[in-house]
Amino acid sequence: MRAILPLLSLGTVAQALYFFIDGTTPKCFFEDLPKDTLVVGHYDAQEFDENTQTWSKHDGISIYISVDEVFDNDHRVVSQRGSSAGRFTFSAADAGEHRICFTPSSSSGRQGWLSALHPNGGIKLSLDLAIGETSEIESTDKGKMEDISQRVRDLNARLQDIRREQVFQREREAEFRDQSETTNARVVRWMLIQVVVLGATCAWQLSHLRSFFIKQKLT
């Protein structure tokens, strides 16, 4: 790997390659990076199927990724375990050689005999490295970022609609409450008036009956 990577570094910002892993030892390669260089890697591991004699994805595979600064006593800057496919990122704190290693493992414990499945190894790991400035790397995900931004804008617009609806409902509720209180006050006043009228009517009738009985000399 040391022999071919200098040639790869002469290419474009994106570097794509694949290699085989037998599952017994990690597979490592080296990158000489300038200071403050951002590296984004996408990997995809496939297992050799001896029945179909093809490479296929196996959900039981997991990949452990480590990145060490060789120039700084192998200081580890990345220690990450992921599924059979994923992504890792790191930024070179200082200029120098970095060792990037991949170690496969399987939930079924198959890595012990992966080398017997294929002459080159039982795992085929495809690796796509993007090395360069942050703006150049993020441009590859521009479509995704725009989609997320549009969804956020749609959510914000929806929240504004919900808030306007809530304000409208509160205003309607306050209007109905005022109307209800006004109606209740009018009903109470009318009931009081009725009670006064009925009381006065009863008092008048009692006075009239009393006068009538007196006149008839029934008392």
Rosetta blueprint (number, residue, H / E / L):
1 M L
2 R L
3 A L
4 I L
5 L H
6 P H
7 L H
8 L H
9 S L
10 L L
11 G L
12 T L
13 V L
14 A E
15 Q E
16 A E
17 L E
18 Y E
19 F E
20 F E
21 I E
22 D L
23 G L
24 T L
25 T L
26 P L
27 K E
28 C E
29 F E
30 F E
31 E E
32 D E
33 L E
34 P L
35 K L
36 D L
37 T L
38 L E
39 V E
40 V E
41 G E
42 H E
43 Y E
44 D E
45 A E
46 Q E
47 E E
48 F E
49 D E
50 E L
51 N L
52 T L
53 Q L
54 T E
55 W E
56 S E
57 K L
58 H L
59 D L
60 G L
61 I E
62 S E
63 I E
64 Y E
65 I E
66 S E
67 V E
68 D E
69 E E
70 V H
71 F H
72 D H
73 N L
74 D L
75 H E
76 R E
77 V E
78 V E
79 S E
80 Q E
81 R E
82 G E
83 S L
84 S L
85 A E
86 G E
87 R E
88 F E
89 T E
90 F E
91 S E
92 A L
93 A L
94 D L
95 A L
96 G E
97 E E
98 H E
99 R E
100 I E
101 C E
102 F E
103 T E
104 P E
105 S E
106 S E
107 S L
108 S L
109 G L
110 R H
111 Q H
112 G H
113 W H
114 L H
115 S H
116 A H
117 L L
118 H L
119 P L
120 N L
121 G L
122 G L
123 I E
124 K E
125 L E
126 S E
127 L E
128 D E
129 L E
130 A E
131 I E
132 G E
133 E L
134 T H
135 S H
136 E H
137 I H
138 E H
139 S H
140 T H
141 D H
142 K H
143 G H
144 K H
145 M H
146 E H
147 D H
148 I H
149 S H
150 Q H
151 R H
152 V H
153 R H
154 D H
155 L H
156 N H
157 A H
158 R H
159 L H
160 Q H
161 D H
162 I H
163 R H
164 R H
165 E H
166 Q H
167 V H
168 F H
169 Q H
170 R H
171 E H
172 R H
173 E H
174 A H
175 E H
176 F H
177 R H
178 D H
179 Q H
180 S H
181 E H
182 T H
183 T H
184 N H
185 A H
186 R H
187 V H
188 V H
189 R H
190 W H
191 M H
192 L H
193 I H
194 Q H
195 V H
196 V H
197 V H
198 L H
199 G H
200 A H
201 T H
202 C H
203 A H
204 W H
205 Q H
206 L H
207 S H
208 H H
209 L H
210 R H
211 S H
212 F H
213 F H
214 I H
215 K H
216 Q L
217 K L
218 L L
219 T L
